[in-house]
Amino acid sequence: MISSSDFVALKTFLMVAEQLNFRAAAEQLGLSASAVSQQIAALEQRLGVRLFNRTTRSVSLTDDGQALYQHAAPLLENLTQAFGNAQSRSHSLRGTLRIHAFRSAAQRFLDRKVPGFLATWPDVRIDITTQDAPIELVSGGYDLSLRLGEVLDPGLVAVPVGGRLHQIVVASPAYLASHAPIRHPNDLRQHNCIGWRWPGAVLPATWQFRHNNQTLTLPLSGNLVVDDRERQYQAAIAGVGLAQVTAERVETHLASGALVRILTA
C-alpha cells in the first residue's frame, strides 16, 4: 500500500523526470530545490535504487528511474483525468432519476416542474411512477418519493415541500338541496359520505376535523368507496354524496359552483 508521503514523493519524481532539472521542478511544484532533493533522496532510499544520475551540470534518469517513470506517469495521468472528470460531473447532472409520486403530488409539483428541469439538465432522464400506494423505495430502485407526510418509511430522509394540506368537505348544490342541513361534523353520520381508501387497504380512511385546537375523527360510511381522489370528488359533483378532499384539488369546481364547501369552521 502506497503511503501519502510516497505519493507526494512519486509526484515530485515525475516532475523532476519531465523537467530533468531540480530547480525547474521545484518551481512547478511550489517547493524549494532542497525540499525536492530531499524527497527524491527519501524515495530512492525507500525503493532501494538510484533514480537519477546527477552532476553539477545535468540530470538524467537511470534505468531504474526510466522504468519507474514509464509505469508511473500514465497512472498519474489517468488519476488526474479521473479527478477532473469527477469534478466536471459535480457541475453537471446526468443519468436517470427514478421518482415515485402520489397522484396529487405529481399534479402539484412534477407536471409543472419537469419540463423546465429537463430543459436545464438535458442529460438527465426522469422515470416517474405515479400511484397512491406507498412503495419500498430502496428495493424498488427509486431515488425519491413525493408522498403525504403520514406515510414515511423509517430510516429515510424526509424533506417537507409545499406546506400543509387542508382537507375540506364538499358536495354538489343538488345534493345539499335535497338532504338535511349539516351544521356539525356529527351530522355527517346521517349522510352518504363517499369513502376513500389507500390503494391496497380494505377500510376507507377516517375523516378528521379540527376546531379550537381539538381533533375529531369520524369513521363515516356511504354506498361508494374509491381509491382515487379524483373519482371521489367527481362523484360528489355528480350528486352521489359528500367528499372530504384537499382544498387545492377542487378550487376550480368551487369557483364554478359545481361544488359547495360546508363546515367551514
GROMACS elastic network, one bead per residue, 0.5 to 0.9 nm:
[ bonds ]
;  ai    aj funct       b0    kb
    2     5     6  0.82424   500
    2     6     6  0.60599   500
    2     7     6  0.66868   500
    3     6     6  0.50697   500
    3     7     6  0.62629   500
    3     8     6  0.87561   500
    4     7     6  0.50524   500
    4     8     6  0.63414   500
    4     9     6  0.86583   500
    5     8     6  0.51252   500
    5     9     6  0.61707   500
    5    10     6  0.85373   500
    6    10     6  0.59749   500
    6    11     6  0.85543   500
    6    39     6  0.89999   500
    6    43     6  0.70883   500
    6    46     6  0.86507   500
    7    11     6  0.61875   500
    7    12     6  0.85701   500
    8    11     6  0.51477   500
    8    12     6  0.62532   500
    8    13     6  0.86458   500
    8    39     6  0.83470   500
    9    13     6  0.60794   500
    9    14     6  0.86894   500
    9    36     6  0.84220   500
    9    39     6  0.55146   500
    9    40     6  0.65231   500
    9    42     6  0.80028   500
    9    43     6  0.62696   500
   10    14     6  0.62419   500
   10    15     6  0.86942   500
   10    39     6  0.87633   500
   10    40     6  0.83118   500
   10    43     6  0.75799   500
   10    72     6  0.80012   500
   11    14     6  0.52276   500
   11    15     6  0.64055   500
   11    16     6  0.88033   500
   11    73     6  0.89276   500
   11    76     6  0.79215   500
   12    15     6  0.52034   500
   12    16     6  0.62924   500
   12    17     6  0.85655   500
   12    25     6  0.76336   500
   12    26     6  0.83676   500
   12    29     6  0.75667   500
   12    36     6  0.67903   500
   12    39     6  0.73340   500
   12    40     6  0.73284   500
   13    16     6  0.51763   500
   13    17     6  0.60105   500
   13    18     6  0.86078   500
   13    25     6  0.89744   500
   13    36     6  0.84611   500
   13    39     6  0.81660   500
   13    40     6  0.63080   500
   13    43     6  0.83498   500
   13    51     6  0.85692   500
   13    65     6  0.89108   500
   13    69     6  0.82157   500
   14    18     6  0.61728   500
   14    19     6  0.85985   500
   14    68     6  0.89901   500
   14    69     6  0.65293   500
   14    72     6  0.77443   500
   14    73     6  0.66531   500
   14    76     6  0.89160   500
   15    18     6  0.51645   500
   15    19     6  0.61165   500
   15    20     6  0.81223   500
   15    21     6  0.89108   500
   15    22     6  0.87378   500
   15    24     6  0.88707   500
   15    25     6  0.55758   500
   15    26     6  0.84611   500
   15    28     6  0.78523   500
   15    29     6  0.79596   500
   16    19     6  0.50584   500
   16    20     6  0.52342   500
   16    21     6  0.59438   500
   16    22     6  0.58422   500
   16    23     6  0.87302   500
   16    24     6  0.78860   500
   16    25     6  0.51951   500
   16    26     6  0.81490   500
   16    36     6  0.84730   500
   16    40     6  0.89107   500
   16    59     6  0.88826   500
   17    20     6  0.51536   500
   17    21     6  0.79083   500
   17    25     6  0.86332   500
   17    52     6  0.83567   500
   17    59     6  0.87226   500
   17    60     6  0.77343   500
   17    61     6  0.68821   500
   17    65     6  0.82045   500
   17    66     6  0.83872   500
   17    69     6  0.72709   500
   18    21     6  0.82923   500
   18    25     6  0.82235   500
   19    22     6  0.75455   500
   19    23     6  0.89982   500
   19    24     6  0.65046   500
   19    25     6  0.60163   500
   20    24     6  0.81599   500
   20    25     6  0.78620   500
   20    52     6  0.89975   500
   20    58     6  0.76933   500
   20    59     6  0.53581   500
   20    60     6  0.62214   500
   20    61     6  0.80458   500
   21    24     6  0.53830   500
   21    25     6  0.61049   500
   21    26     6  0.85638   500
   21    58     6  0.75747   500
   21    59     6  0.62520   500
   21    60     6  0.88038   500
   22    25     6  0.50938   500
   22    26     6  0.60483   500
   22    27     6  0.87126   500
   22    33     6  0.60182   500
   22    34     6  0.86157   500
   22    36     6  0.68206   500
   22    37     6  0.70631   500
   22    59     6  0.81224   500
   23    26     6  0.50058   500
   23    27     6  0.63492   500
   23    28     6  0.88078   500
   23    32     6  0.76464   500
   23    33     6  0.51522   500
   23    34     6  0.87133   500
   23    36     6  0.83085   500
   24    27     6  0.51716   500
   24    28     6  0.64115   500
   24    29     6  0.87753   500
   24    33     6  0.83350   500
   25    28     6  0.51180   500
   25    29     6  0.62388   500
   25    30     6  0.85095   500
   25    31     6  0.83802   500
   25    33     6  0.79054   500
   25    36     6  0.77957   500
   26    29     6  0.51227   500
   26    30     6  0.58587   500
   26    32     6  0.55503   500
   26    33     6  0.52539   500
   26    34     6  0.85469   500
   26    35     6  0.79933   500
   26    36     6  0.61361   500
   27    30     6  0.50790   500
   27    31     6  0.62783   500
   27    32     6  0.73931   500
   27    33     6  0.80189   500
   28    31     6  0.78675   500
   29    32     6  0.86494   500
   29    36     6  0.88079   500
   31    34     6  0.82884   500
   31    35     6  0.63857   500
   31    36     6  0.68031   500
   32    35     6  0.52010   500
   32    36     6  0.64633   500
   32    37     6  0.87338   500
   33    36     6  0.51526   500
   33    37     6  0.62007   500
   33    38     6  0.86700   500
   34    38     6  0.61268   500
   34    39     6  0.86466   500
   35    38     6  0.50940   500
   35    39     6  0.62371   500
   35    40     6  0.87108   500
   36    39     6  0.51697   500
   36    40     6  0.62834   500
   36    41     6  0.86329   500
   37    40     6  0.52343   500
   37    41     6  0.61727   500
   37    42     6  0.86364   500
   38    41     6  0.50718   500
   38    42     6  0.61014   500
   38    43     6  0.85649   500
   39    42     6  0.51043   500
   39    43     6  0.61334   500
   39    44     6  0.86170   500
   40    43     6  0.50340   500
   40    44     6  0.61390   500
   40    45     6  0.85824   500
   40    51     6  0.81385   500
   40    52     6  0.88441   500
   41    44     6  0.51322   500
   41    45     6  0.62142   500
   41    46     6  0.85694   500
   41    50     6  0.85854   500
   41    51     6  0.89567   500
   42    45     6  0.50766   500
   42    46     6  0.60656   500
   42    47     6  0.86551   500
   43    47     6  0.61281   500
   43    48     6  0.82832   500
   43    49     6  0.87580   500
   43    51     6  0.87377   500
   44    47     6  0.51817   500
   44    48     6  0.56782   500
   44    49     6  0.53967   500
   44    50     6  0.55801   500
   44    51     6  0.64256   500
   45    49     6  0.69023   500
   45    50     6  0.81297   500
   46    49     6  0.82142   500
   47    50     6  0.83830   500
   49    64     6  0.69116   500
   49    65     6  0.83066   500
   50    53     6  0.77000   500
   50    61     6  0.88516   500
   50    62     6  0.68682   500
   50    63     6  0.88292   500
   50    64     6  0.69361   500
   50    65     6  0.70783   500
   51    60     6  0.86169   500
   51    61     6  0.59533   500
   51    62     6  0.53425   500
   51    63     6  0.76208   500
   51    64     6  0.58565   500
   51    66     6  0.76441   500
   51    68     6  0.82684   500
   52    59     6  0.65868   500
   52    60     6  0.55225   500
   52    62     6  0.52241   500
   52    63     6  0.87809   500
   52    64     6  0.85806   500
   52    65     6  0.63250   500
   52    66     6  0.88834   500
   53    58     6  0.81135   500
   53    59     6  0.57460   500
   53    60     6  0.51923   500
   53    61     6  0.60486   500
   53    62     6  0.61093   500
   54    57     6  0.79606   500
   54    58     6  0.61238   500
   54    60     6  0.66934   500
   54    61     6  0.87834   500
   55    58     6  0.53123   500
   55    59     6  0.64217   500
   56    59     6  0.83366   500
   60    65     6  0.88434   500
   61    64     6  0.77021   500
   61    65     6  0.51563   500
   61    66     6  0.56271   500
   61    69     6  0.88667   500
   62    66     6  0.60002   500
   62    67     6  0.85146   500
   63    66     6  0.50484   500
   63    67     6  0.62024   500
   63    68     6  0.86508   500
   64    67     6  0.51094   500
   64    68     6  0.62099   500
   64    69     6  0.85747   500
   65    68     6  0.51157   500
   65    69     6  0.60829   500
   65    70     6  0.86352   500
   66    69     6  0.50607   500
   66    70     6  0.61955   500
   66    71     6  0.87346   500
   67    70     6  0.52466   500
   67    71     6  0.64210   500
   67    72     6  0.86018   500
   68    71     6  0.52812   500
   68    72     6  0.58556   500
   68    73     6  0.81761   500
   69    72     6  0.51571   500
   69    73     6  0.55294   500
   69    74     6  0.85603   500
   70    73     6  0.58897   500
   70    74     6  0.72264   500
   71    74     6  0.64832   500
   71    75     6  0.69770   500
   72    75     6  0.51531   500
   72    76     6  0.62059   500
   72    77     6  0.86104   500
   73    76     6  0.53101   500
   73    77     6  0.61933   500
   73    78     6  0.86813   500
   74    78     6  0.60910   500
   74    79     6  0.85110   500
   75    78     6  0.51556   500
   75    79     6  0.61376   500
   75    80     6  0.85843   500
   76    80     6  0.60262   500
   76    81     6  0.84838   500
   77    80     6  0.50937   500
   77    81     6  0.61500   500
   77    82     6  0.85832   500
   78    81     6  0.50111   500
   78    82     6  0.60674   500
   78    83     6  0.86482   500
   79    82     6  0.50029   500
   79    83     6  0.62700   500
   79    84     6  0.85587   500
   80    83     6  0.52062   500
   80    84     6  0.61748   500
   80    85     6  0.86516   500
   81    85     6  0.60606   500
   81    86     6  0.85245   500
   82    85     6  0.50994   500
   82    86     6  0.61471   500
   82    87     6  0.85537   500
   83    86     6  0.50791   500
   83    87     6  0.61106   500
   83    88     6  0.85964   500
   84    87     6  0.50704   500
   84    88     6  0.61351   500
   84    89     6  0.86050   500
   85    88     6  0.50769   500
   85    89     6  0.61954   500
   85    90     6  0.87619   500
   86    89     6  0.51267   500
   86    90     6  0.65144   500
   87    90     6  0.51656   500
   87    91     6  0.70364   500
   88    91     6  0.53984   500
   88    92     6  0.67726   500
   89    92     6  0.50989   500
   89    93     6  0.66806   500
   89    94     6  0.80006   500
   90    93     6  0.74107   500
   92   121     6  0.76602   500
   92   123     6  0.86033   500
   93   121     6  0.63164   500
   93   122     6  0.84889   500
   93   123     6  0.66465   500
   93   124     6  0.63144   500
   94    97     6  0.88334   500
   94   121     6  0.74355   500
   94   122     6  0.78863   500
   94   125     6  0.75347   500
   95   123     6  0.66420   500
   95   124     6  0.50575   500
   95   125     6  0.60498   500
   95   126     6  0.85559   500
   96   123     6  0.87543   500
   96   124     6  0.58115   500
   96   126     6  0.57254   500
   96   127     6  0.70404   500
   97   124     6  0.71100   500
   97   125     6  0.61599   500
   97   127     6  0.61107   500
   97   128     6  0.83256   500
   97   142     6  0.77795   500
   97   143     6  0.63312   500
   97   144     6  0.83412   500
   98   125     6  0.84692   500
   98   126     6  0.60224   500
   98   128     6  0.59768   500
   98   129     6  0.78638   500
   98   141     6  0.73584   500
   98   143     6  0.53712   500
   98   144     6  0.69830   500
   98   145     6  0.87815   500
   99   126     6  0.73862   500
   99   127     6  0.61207   500
   99   129     6  0.62091   500
   99   130     6  0.84132   500
   99   142     6  0.58246   500
   99   143     6  0.60496   500
   99   144     6  0.52695   500
   99   145     6  0.57000   500
   99   146     6  0.77864   500
  100   106     6  0.87907   500
  100   127     6  0.85492   500
  100   128     6  0.58611   500
  100   130     6  0.59776   500
  100   131     6  0.74958   500
  100   134     6  0.89267   500
  100   135     6  0.81445   500
  100   137     6  0.81180   500
  100   142     6  0.67741   500
  100   143     6  0.82133   500
  100   144     6  0.64356   500
  100   146     6  0.63742   500
  100   147     6  0.83390   500
  101   104     6  0.79986   500
  101   105     6  0.59537   500
  101   106     6  0.56659   500
  101   110     6  0.86148   500
  101   128     6  0.73526   500
  101   129     6  0.63299   500
  101   130     6  0.50301   500
  101   131     6  0.63452   500
  101   132     6  0.73478   500
  101   144     6  0.84361   500
  101   145     6  0.54065   500
  101   147     6  0.60842   500
  102   105     6  0.51929   500
  102   106     6  0.61828   500
  102   107     6  0.87161   500
  102   129     6  0.86051   500
  102   130     6  0.57488   500
  102   131     6  0.51448   500
  102   133     6  0.75502   500
  102   134     6  0.82962   500
  102   145     6  0.81349   500
  102   146     6  0.62314   500
  102   147     6  0.54879   500
  102   148     6  0.79009   500
  103   106     6  0.51021   500
  103   107     6  0.62671   500
  103   108     6  0.85826   500
  103   130     6  0.56818   500
  103   131     6  0.58258   500
  103   132     6  0.61754   500
  103   147     6  0.88949   500
  103   228     6  0.87119   500
  103   229     6  0.85892   500
  104   107     6  0.51992   500
  104   108     6  0.60643   500
  104   109     6  0.84824   500
  104   132     6  0.84953   500
  104   147     6  0.86089   500
  104   229     6  0.82909   500
  104   249     6  0.79159   500
  105   108     6  0.50382   500
  105   109     6  0.57412   500
  105   110     6  0.71346   500
  105   130     6  0.89168   500
  105   146     6  0.60262   500
  105   147     6  0.66667   500
  105   148     6  0.83880   500
  106   109     6  0.55062   500
  106   111     6  0.60867   500
  106   112     6  0.89006   500
  106   128     6  0.88618   500
  106   130     6  0.69712   500
  106   146     6  0.76637   500
  107   110     6  0.61272   500
  107   111     6  0.54055   500
  107   112     6  0.76988   500
  108   111     6  0.68358   500
  108   112     6  0.73703   500
  108   162     6  0.87989   500
  109   112     6  0.60855   500
  109   113     6  0.61802   500
  109   114     6  0.83918   500
  109   146     6  0.88669   500
  109   162     6  0.84434   500
  110   113     6  0.50666   500
  110   114     6  0.54759   500
  110   115     6  0.87245   500
  111   114     6  0.59864   500
  111   115     6  0.76869   500
  112   115     6  0.68785   500
  112   116     6  0.78719   500
  113   116     6  0.57171   500
  113   117     6  0.61748   500
  113   118     6  0.87834   500
  114   117     6  0.50039   500
  114   118     6  0.60815   500
  114   119     6  0.85245   500
  114   126     6  0.83576   500
  115   118     6  0.53314   500
  115   119     6  0.62286   500
  115   120     6  0.87557   500
  116   119     6  0.50445   500
  116   120     6  0.62685   500
  116   121     6  0.86057   500
  117   120     6  0.51557   500
  117   121     6  0.60372   500
  117   122     6  0.81541   500
  117   124     6  0.88851   500
  118   122     6  0.51478   500
  118   123     6  0.79113   500
  118   124     6  0.67626   500
  118   125     6  0.79027   500
  118   126     6  0.82703   500
  119   122     6  0.56254   500
  121   124     6  0.57636   500
  121   125     6  0.89503   500
  122   125     6  0.77807   500
  131   134     6  0.79620   500
  131   199     6  0.85120   500
  132   135     6  0.89652   500
  132   147     6  0.80629   500
  132   198     6  0.69630   500
  132   199     6  0.63722   500
  132   227     6  0.82898   500
  132   228     6  0.80050   500
  133   198     6  0.65040   500
  133   199     6  0.51207   500
  133   200     6  0.70927   500
  134   137     6  0.89249   500
  134   147     6  0.79598   500
  134   151     6  0.71594   500
  134   152     6  0.85551   500
  134   198     6  0.87082   500
  134   199     6  0.83993   500
  135   140     6  0.75117   500
  135   145     6  0.88267   500
  136   139     6  0.58924   500
  136   140     6  0.58196   500
  136   141     6  0.85160   500
  136   142     6  0.83120   500
  136   153     6  0.78964   500
  137   140     6  0.51087   500
  137   141     6  0.60673   500
  137   142     6  0.50036   500
  137   143     6  0.71496   500
  137   144     6  0.71843   500
  137   145     6  0.74000   500
  137   153     6  0.84885   500
  138   141     6  0.52783   500
  138   142     6  0.62173   500
  138   143     6  0.78911   500
  139   142     6  0.78647   500
  142   145     6  0.74006   500
  146   161     6  0.88813   500
  147   150     6  0.83359   500
  147   151     6  0.68242   500
  147   152     6  0.78525   500
  148   151     6  0.56805   500
  148   152     6  0.77145   500
  149   152     6  0.61812   500
  149   158     6  0.83624   500
  149   160     6  0.78762   500
  152   156     6  0.79103   500
  152   158     6  0.76403   500
  153   156     6  0.60624   500
  153   157     6  0.87611   500
  153   158     6  0.88830   500
  154   157     6  0.85327   500
  160   163     6  0.69977   500
  160   164     6  0.89264   500
  161   164     6  0.86036   500
  162   165     6  0.82626   500
  165   246     6  0.65104   500
  165   247     6  0.76867   500
  165   248     6  0.81751   500
  166   245     6  0.82418   500
  166   246     6  0.55987   500
  166   247     6  0.58357   500
  166   248     6  0.79876   500
  167   208     6  0.83963   500
  167   209     6  0.85124   500
  167   244     6  0.62018   500
  167   245     6  0.51901   500
  167   247     6  0.57242   500
  167   248     6  0.88256   500
  168   209     6  0.87868   500
  168   243     6  0.81227   500
  168   244     6  0.53394   500
  168   245     6  0.56114   500
  168   246     6  0.61629   500
  168   247     6  0.58278   500
  168   261     6  0.69781   500
  168   262     6  0.77181   500
  168   263     6  0.79406   500
  168   264     6  0.77456   500
  169   242     6  0.67413   500
  169   243     6  0.55322   500
  169   245     6  0.65007   500
  169   246     6  0.87450   500
  169   247     6  0.86998   500
  169   260     6  0.84396   500
  169   261     6  0.58688   500
  169   262     6  0.58156   500
  169   263     6  0.69449   500
  169   264     6  0.83530   500
  170   233     6  0.80419   500
  170   236     6  0.72911   500
  170   237     6  0.87815   500
  170   241     6  0.88274   500
  170   242     6  0.57588   500
  170   243     6  0.54763   500
  170   244     6  0.63786   500
  170   245     6  0.76237   500
  170   250     6  0.88848   500
  170   254     6  0.86364   500
  170   259     6  0.60531   500
  170   260     6  0.53752   500
  170   262     6  0.60006   500
  170   263     6  0.88536   500
  171   174     6  0.82841   500
  171   175     6  0.65349   500
  171   176     6  0.67577   500
  171   233     6  0.83066   500
  171   236     6  0.53648   500
  171   237     6  0.66189   500
  171   238     6  0.89550   500
  171   239     6  0.70321   500
  171   240     6  0.85301   500
  171   241     6  0.63716   500
  171   243     6  0.65296   500
  171   258     6  0.84104   500
  171   259     6  0.53675   500
  171   260     6  0.54832   500
  171   261     6  0.67561   500
  171   262     6  0.77609   500
  172   175     6  0.53218   500
  172   176     6  0.64651   500
  172   177     6  0.87130   500
  172   236     6  0.60378   500
  172   237     6  0.51491   500
  172   238     6  0.70625   500
  172   239     6  0.54701   500
  172   240     6  0.84998   500
  172   241     6  0.78482   500
  172   242     6  0.79282   500
  172   257     6  0.81373   500
  172   258     6  0.60043   500
  172   260     6  0.59343   500
  172   261     6  0.88550   500
  173   176     6  0.52120   500
  173   177     6  0.60879   500
  173   178     6  0.88145   500
  173   237     6  0.85763   500
  173   239     6  0.79767   500
  173   257     6  0.78044   500
  173   258     6  0.71962   500
  173   259     6  0.65440   500
  173   260     6  0.63497   500
  174   177     6  0.51746   500
  174   178     6  0.64986   500
  174   179     6  0.88959   500
  174   238     6  0.87842   500
  174   239     6  0.63365   500
  175   178     6  0.54596   500
  175   179     6  0.63336   500
  175   236     6  0.84624   500
  175   237     6  0.89744   500
  175   238     6  0.87417   500
  175   239     6  0.51895   500
  175   240     6  0.73580   500
  175   241     6  0.66063   500
  175   242     6  0.82414   500
  176   179     6  0.53751   500
  176   180     6  0.73762   500
  176   181     6  0.72134   500
  176   182     6  0.87348   500
  176   239     6  0.86613   500
  176   241     6  0.87826   500
  176   242     6  0.89798   500
  176   260     6  0.86164   500
  177   180     6  0.80771   500
  177   181     6  0.85086   500
  179   182     6  0.88797   500
  179   191     6  0.79115   500
  180   187     6  0.87358   500
  180   190     6  0.83959   500
  180   191     6  0.81805   500
  181   187     6  0.81125   500
  182   185     6  0.74268   500
  182   186     6  0.85472   500
  182   187     6  0.55970   500
  182   188     6  0.69027   500
  182   191     6  0.89923   500
  182   262     6  0.75215   500
  182   263     6  0.74225   500
  183   186     6  0.84441   500
  183   187     6  0.67752   500
  183   262     6  0.82420   500
  183   263     6  0.65557   500
  184   187     6  0.54835   500
  184   188     6  0.75957   500
  184   263     6  0.67515   500
  185   188     6  0.55008   500
  185   189     6  0.79452   500
  185   209     6  0.75999   500
  185   216     6  0.82980   500
  185   218     6  0.81345   500
  185   263     6  0.72674   500
  186   189     6  0.58583   500
  186   190     6  0.82821   500
  186   218     6  0.79568   500
  187   190     6  0.59106   500
  187   191     6  0.74145   500
  188   191     6  0.50687   500
  188   192     6  0.77084   500
  188   193     6  0.73395   500
  188   218     6  0.89378   500
  188   220     6  0.73698   500
  188   242     6  0.85798   500
  189   192     6  0.79596   500
  189   193     6  0.82066   500
  189   218     6  0.85229   500
  189   219     6  0.88036   500
  189   220     6  0.61935   500
  189   221     6  0.74503   500
  190   193     6  0.89774   500
  191   220     6  0.88008   500
  191   221     6  0.82195   500
  191   222     6  0.75049   500
  191   241     6  0.73754   500
  191   242     6  0.76134   500
  192   220     6  0.85278   500
  192   221     6  0.67143   500
  192   223     6  0.68193   500
  192   224     6  0.84098   500
  192   240     6  0.75344   500
  192   241     6  0.50181   500
  192   242     6  0.63582   500
  193   220     6  0.64291   500
  193   221     6  0.55719   500
  193   223     6  0.76847   500
  193   224     6  0.77432   500
  193   225     6  0.88270   500
  193   240     6  0.85261   500
  193   241     6  0.55479   500
  193   243     6  0.61235   500
  193   244     6  0.84467   500
  194   220     6  0.86725   500
  194   221     6  0.72881   500
  194   222     6  0.56965   500
  194   223     6  0.71308   500
  194   224     6  0.53248   500
  194   225     6  0.58723   500
  194   226     6  0.77733   500
  194   232     6  0.65178   500
  194   233     6  0.84823   500
  194   235     6  0.77947   500
  194   236     6  0.75530   500
  194   240     6  0.76251   500
  194   241     6  0.59671   500
  194   242     6  0.57724   500
  194   243     6  0.53542   500
  194   244     6  0.80568   500
  195   203     6  0.87865   500
  195   204     6  0.54755   500
  195   205     6  0.70491   500
  195   206     6  0.83836   500
  195   220     6  0.77015   500
  195   221     6  0.67711   500
  195   222     6  0.67782   500
  195   223     6  0.83714   500
  195   224     6  0.62332   500
  195   226     6  0.62635   500
  195   227     6  0.84202   500
  195   232     6  0.74790   500
  195   242     6  0.89021   500
  195   243     6  0.72968   500
  195   244     6  0.84194   500
  196   203     6  0.85203   500
  196   204     6  0.50865   500
  196   205     6  0.59442   500
  196   206     6  0.86364   500
  196   224     6  0.86771   500
  196   225     6  0.55690   500
  196   226     6  0.50067   500
  196   227     6  0.54178   500
  196   228     6  0.70214   500
  196   229     6  0.69988   500
  196   232     6  0.69399   500
  196   243     6  0.86075   500
  196   244     6  0.86849   500
  197   200     6  0.80574   500
  197   201     6  0.61303   500
  197   202     6  0.72589   500
  197   203     6  0.62323   500
  197   205     6  0.52139   500
  197   206     6  0.88870   500
  197   225     6  0.71854   500
  197   226     6  0.63847   500
  197   227     6  0.50921   500
  197   228     6  0.80409   500
  198   201     6  0.52547   500
  198   202     6  0.81783   500
  198   203     6  0.83691   500
  198   204     6  0.72387   500
  198   205     6  0.73049   500
  198   226     6  0.88137   500
  198   227     6  0.58999   500
  198   228     6  0.84169   500
  199   202     6  0.85293   500
  199   226     6  0.88809   500
  199   227     6  0.55365   500
  199   228     6  0.81714   500
  200   227     6  0.85225   500
  201   204     6  0.74817   500
  201   227     6  0.87921   500
  203   206     6  0.88787   500
  203   225     6  0.88403   500
  204   219     6  0.82307   500
  204   220     6  0.86498   500
  204   221     6  0.85090   500
  204   225     6  0.69044   500
  204   226     6  0.81914   500
  204   227     6  0.84953   500
  205   219     6  0.75150   500
  205   220     6  0.88092   500
  206   217     6  0.64709   500
  206   218     6  0.56184   500
  206   220     6  0.66932   500
  207   216     6  0.82685   500
  207   217     6  0.57568   500
  207   218     6  0.52470   500
  207   219     6  0.64456   500
  207   220     6  0.70656   500
  207   244     6  0.71012   500
  208   215     6  0.68122   500
  208   216     6  0.56405   500
  208   218     6  0.63490   500
  208   219     6  0.89287   500
  209   214     6  0.81348   500
  209   215     6  0.55931   500
  209   216     6  0.50783   500
  209   217     6  0.64852   500
  209   218     6  0.83934   500
  210   213     6  0.62466   500
  210   214     6  0.54078   500
  210   216     6  0.62836   500
  210   217     6  0.89213   500
  210   265     6  0.86592   500
  211   214     6  0.53326   500
  211   215     6  0.66759   500
  211   216     6  0.82006   500
  211   265     6  0.70307   500
  212   215     6  0.85114   500
  221   224     6  0.84272   500
  221   225     6  0.87233   500
  222   225     6  0.74647   500
  222   241     6  0.80010   500
  223   240     6  0.88069   500
  223   241     6  0.89377   500
  224   232     6  0.87332   500
  224   235     6  0.88288   500
  224   240     6  0.82507   500
  224   241     6  0.87203   500
  225   232     6  0.80001   500
  226   229     6  0.75884   500
  226   231     6  0.69493   500
  226   232     6  0.64004   500
  227   231     6  0.80251   500
  227   232     6  0.80941   500
  228   231     6  0.53998   500
  228   232     6  0.64136   500
  229   233     6  0.65594   500
  229   234     6  0.85947   500
  229   245     6  0.72636   500
  229   246     6  0.89837   500
  229   249     6  0.89160   500
  230   233     6  0.54687   500
  230   234     6  0.60392   500
  230   235     6  0.85363   500
  230   249     6  0.83377   500
  231   234     6  0.50463   500
  231   235     6  0.61036   500
  231   236     6  0.86714   500
  232   235     6  0.53015   500
  232   236     6  0.65219   500
  232   237     6  0.89435   500
  232   242     6  0.89682   500
  232   243     6  0.65587   500
  232   244     6  0.85372   500
  232   245     6  0.81454   500
  233   237     6  0.62242   500
  233   238     6  0.85830   500
  233   242     6  0.83184   500
  233   243     6  0.61244   500
  233   244     6  0.81156   500
  233   245     6  0.71827   500
  233   249     6  0.89277   500
  233   250     6  0.77709   500
  233   259     6  0.87808   500
  234   237     6  0.50068   500
  234   238     6  0.63072   500
  234   239     6  0.88287   500
  235   239     6  0.64949   500
  235   240     6  0.55607   500
  235   241     6  0.72487   500
  235   242     6  0.85845   500
  235   243     6  0.83535   500
  236   239     6  0.51191   500
  236   240     6  0.54281   500
  236   241     6  0.53381   500
  236   242     6  0.57231   500
  236   243     6  0.61228   500
  236   259     6  0.76020   500
  237   240     6  0.75696   500
  237   241     6  0.84523   500
  237   253     6  0.83636   500
  237   258     6  0.60391   500
  237   259     6  0.60494   500
  238   241     6  0.82605   500
  238   258     6  0.88993   500
  239   242     6  0.80945   500
  244   247     6  0.89079   500
  245   248     6  0.85909   500
  245   249     6  0.71481   500
  245   250     6  0.77103   500
  246   249     6  0.54334   500
  246   250     6  0.72092   500
  247   250     6  0.57490   500
  247   251     6  0.63687   500
  248   251     6  0.53785   500
  248   252     6  0.86480   500
  249   252     6  0.80957   500
  249   253     6  0.87716   500
  250   253     6  0.52187   500
  250   254     6  0.61637   500
  250   255     6  0.86197   500
  250   259     6  0.80023   500
  251   254     6  0.52192   500
  251   255     6  0.62083   500
  251   256     6  0.86929   500
  252   255     6  0.50109   500
  252   256     6  0.61194   500
  252   257     6  0.85698   500
  252   258     6  0.86563   500
  253   256     6  0.51098   500
  253   257     6  0.60936   500
  253   258     6  0.51296   500
  253   259     6  0.55828   500
  253   260     6  0.83744   500
  254   257     6  0.51584   500
  254   258     6  0.61411   500
  254   260     6  0.59450   500
  254   261     6  0.73581   500
  255   258     6  0.77979   500
  255   259     6  0.81608   500
  255   260     6  0.89615   500
  256   259     6  0.76782   500
  257   260     6  0.64876   500
  261   264     6  0.68796   500
  262   265     6  0.85703   500
